[in-house]
Amino acid sequence: QVQLMESGGGLVQAGGSLRLSCAASERISEHALGWWRQAPGKEREFVGSISWDGGSTDYADSVKGRFTISRDNAKNTMYLQMNSLKPEDTAVYYCNDAWATMPWGQGTQVTVSS
């Protein structure tokens, strides 16, 4: 079964940027993929998704215009470029296929200070 590993999180000031990576243990080029996040005390929420070939993306309204999802199928990796970060973006970020059917990884913590 495919295993996913998120990385790239950290502490950043409001207005800053981070780039997250999601590495898969095997080929994922045929899968649409997505990012989710979970803030303390809140439900996990959808952040955005990308089609199998990278030609189409979709984003939650809360991150539209600030976050960009991309992928490199040759490296079995997906990315989340986060710009203009806000304190409300603080959460653990997870990746999965677009329907969240794969086992969840450990996630990567993103903390945005005001």
N, C-alpha and C positions, 0 to 999 in steps of 0.2 A: 504494500500500500504506500502511496506517495506520502512522504513526510515533508513538511514545510518549516522553514526556519527564518524568522524575521530578525533583522539587525539594523543598526544605524540610529537607534533612538538616543536620547540624551537630554540634557538641560540646555535650554536656549532662552534668550530674552525675547519678549514680545517684539514682533517685527522681524525676527530672524528667520533662518531657513534650516531645514534638515532634509536629508535624503534617506529614506528607508529602503531596504532591500528585502526581498522574499526569495529565498533559494529553495528549490525543490530537489528532492533526492533522486528523481528520475524525470524522464521526458514529460513535459506538460504542454507542448506546443499545440495540442488539439483542444486545450481547455480555455474557456473564458475564465478570467481570474478576477478577484476582488480584494479590496481592503476593508476592514472593519475596525472599530475602536470601542473601547469600553472605559468610561471615566468612573472614578470611585463612586459607588452607590447608585450607578445607573446601568441600564440595560446596554448590551452590545448593540452598536448601531452601524449601519452601512455607510461607508465613506465614498467608495467609487468602484468601478469595474472597468475591465478592458477586454475586448474581443480576442479570440485566439490568435489573430494576426496583427493585433495592435491597431487596426484600422478604425476602431470605434471605441469610444470611452463614454462613461456616464458618471456623474458625480452628485452627491448630496448637495442640496442648496447651500448648506452651511460652509462648504469648502470650495464651491464652484468659483473659478477665477483665481484661486490661490494654490490649489493642489493640482498636480499633474501625474497621471499614471502612465507608465511606459513598461515595455518588456523586451527582453532579449531571449528569444527562444533557443538560440544556439547555446546560451549559458543556463537555460532553465531557470531564469531569474526574472522577477518583476520588481519594479521600482515605484516609489511614491515620493515625488518631489514636493515638499511642503514649503511654501513661501508665505511671507506676511503672517507668521504664526501669532495666534492669540492665546491668552491664558485658557480660554474655553476649549482649546485644542488638546489640552493636557489629558492624556489617556494612555492605556496600553493599546498598541496597534497590532492587529492580526491580519494575516492574509489567508486566503482560501480560494477554492474555485468560486465562480460567480453565484452559485447556489448554496455555498457553504456546506458542501457534502463531505469534504475531506476532514480528517481529524485536525483539531485545532492545535497549533503550535504553542510555544511559550509566550509569544508576543514580544514586543519591544516597547519599553516605557519612553514616552515623550512627555517632558515637563516644560511648560512655557511659563516663565516668570514675568510678572508685570513690572 
